[in-house]
Amino acid sequence: MAKEHYFDISAKLDMSEMKNAVIMAQKEVSTRFDFKGVKAEIDLNEKAKVLNLTSSSEEKIDALKDILISKLIKRGIAGKSLEEVKKEGVSGGNSKIIYKIVDTIEKDEAKQIVKAIKDMKLKVTPSIQGDEVRVSGKKIDALQSVISEVKKLDLKAPLVFGNFK
């Protein structure tokens, strides 16, 4: 009898790596010449899962975002893990962008993943389990092709494929 194999699709995020990326971005901003004498802040609120970028101009905000995303990618965190919530002007002519840290698969995205897997017409069974999608099947090749197809989907959540057994 063939053994049942499975894997989980989730959007877990390593907050310690996120914190390290923010610290590295703050260090780079403090040493860069184009940020000398300019207000430039990167604030991470772990409990609320919010990241704030504050600077004196729109161009500096964009530079801050580029620095931060490059540090996130070096730490193995997808740039998709930051979702822009609000862009606002702050007192003194400063600009502020608030990002929500995405670390879960929302229900509609989970349904979209399940639908895409079912549309592949493979002998696998996707099921939503909380904020994860578990895919099970008898053939490992089928599961691997599911992974490659799900990676092609355009989703907000940065997907992690784990628990492959």
Secondary structure, DSSP 8 states (H G I E B T S, - for coil): ----EEEEEE----HHHHHHHHHHHHHHHHH-GGGTTS-EEEEEETTTTEEEEEESSHHHHHHHHHHHHHHHHHTT--GGGEEEEEEEEEGGGEEEEEEEE--S--HHHHHHHHHHHHHTT-SEEEEEETTEEEEEES-HHHHHHHHHHHHHS--SS--EEE---
